Amino acid sequence: MAQDEIPQQNRPQDAVPAPAPMTGDELAMRRRVSDLEREEVADVLRDAAGEGRLSYGELEERLETLYASKTYGELVELTADLPNGPTAPSVPAVGQQQAGTTVHAGPVINAFMSETKRTGNWLVPQHQEVNAVLGDISLDYTEAQLPYDDVYIEVKSILADVKIRVPQNAIVHLDSNPILGSVSEQQSGPADTTPGGRPTTFHIRGTAILAEIKIKRGPRLSKRLGLA
């Protein structure tokens, strides 16, 4: 067989390169959005029309696109030329850490007429979305792995209870929006004086509609008593 007739299959140069892993920004932009988030953007569009920034034809067109949207990135694109709209997330790049040790955006935690818990030694993502409807969600960060200095939590609770337990010395920045509900935060504890004990900062945005969101500090009582 002539040399030019030799099969050329499976040559190294023909191999298809593996796709590059998505960055934290790309994951955040592909996050699926909720009805509440669509309504928030609808308010931005209506305000813009009222201020003369959009014609009513443009408003109608954008609202139609909005209610068909599925990802956060689509909401950002709809309001890119308007004030007060959602912005592209800025997620710090991961440092020199082993692959798989950090997670930028975790899976959305949903509870519909059910109960969901995250406790013990679990790996915390930097960005977490939580949705509870007629259910209960408990997130306990007191024993979790916290690879980030800043953690962002978006909570929407409708006729439900959401409890977030942070380390005793954590710094909490709470942006609350209770509607016939309540969002409460327990008082912070003493600063951690141990070496390398820099506290984690939790940025929590909570919307409670006929619901309750509680931010507590320190281990659970059963844990402190050695019962769990």
HUZI-V276673 format. One record per backbone hydrogen bond with DSSP energy under -1.0 kcal/mol. NH is the residue of the N-H (numbers start at 1). CO is the residue of the C=O. E is the energy in kcal/mol with one decimal. If there is no record, write none. Layout:
[[NH/CO/E] [NH/CO/E]]
//
This chain:
[[5/2/-1.8] [6/3/-1.4] [14/11/-1.7] [15/12/-1.3] [27/23/-2.2] [28/24/-2.4] [29/25/-2.3] [30/26/-1.2] [31/28/-1.1] [33/70/-2.0] [38/34/-1.7] [39/35/-2.3] [40/36/-2.0] [41/37/-1.9] [42/38/-2.3] [43/39/-2.0] [44/40/-1.5] [45/41/-2.3] [46/42/-2.4] [47/43/-2.5] [48/44/-2.1] [49/45/-2.1] [50/46/-2.3] [51/47/-1.5] [52/49/-1.2] [53/48/-2.5] [59/55/-2.6] [60/56/-2.2] [61/57/-2.1] [62/58/-2.8] [63/59/-2.6] [64/60/-1.9] [65/61/-1.9] [66/62/-2.9] [67/63/-2.4] [69/66/-1.6] [72/31/-2.4] [73/29/-2.8] [75/71/-1.1] [76/72/-2.1] [77/73/-2.1] [78/74/-1.8] [79/75/-1.2] [82/79/-2.0] [97/95/-2.2] [101/98/-1.7] [106/127/-2.3] [109/129/-2.6] [111/131/-2.0] [113/133/-2.4] [116/136/-2.4] [118/138/-2.3] [122/120/-1.4] [124/145/-2.2] [126/103/-1.9] [127/104/-2.8] [128/152/-2.4] [130/154/-3.2] [131/109/-2.9] [132/156/-2.7] [133/111/-3.0] [134/158/-2.2] [136/114/-2.2] [137/161/-2.1] [138/116/-2.3] [139/163/-2.7] [140/118/-3.1] [141/165/-3.6] [145/122/-2.5] [151/201/-2.7] [152/126/-3.7] [153/203/-2.8] [154/128/-2.8] [155/205/-3.2] [156/130/-2.3] [157/207/-3.0] [158/132/-3.0] [159/209/-2.3] [161/135/-1.8] [162/212/-2.4] [163/137/-2.7] [164/214/-2.9] [165/139/-3.3] [166/216/-2.8] [170/167/-1.8] [171/200/-2.2] [173/202/-3.2] [175/204/-3.1] [177/206/-2.4] [179/208/-3.9] [182/211/-2.2] [184/213/-2.5] [186/215/-2.7] [189/168/-1.9] [197/194/-1.9] [201/149/-3.1] [202/171/-3.5] [203/151/-3.4] [204/173/-2.5] [205/153/-2.7] [206/175/-2.3] [207/155/-2.3] [208/177/-1.1] [209/157/-3.1] [210/179/-2.3] [212/160/-2.3] [213/182/-2.4] [214/162/-2.7] [215/184/-2.3] [216/164/-2.7] [218/166/-2.0] [224/220/-2.4] [225/221/-2.0] [226/223/-1.2] [227/222/-3.3]]
//
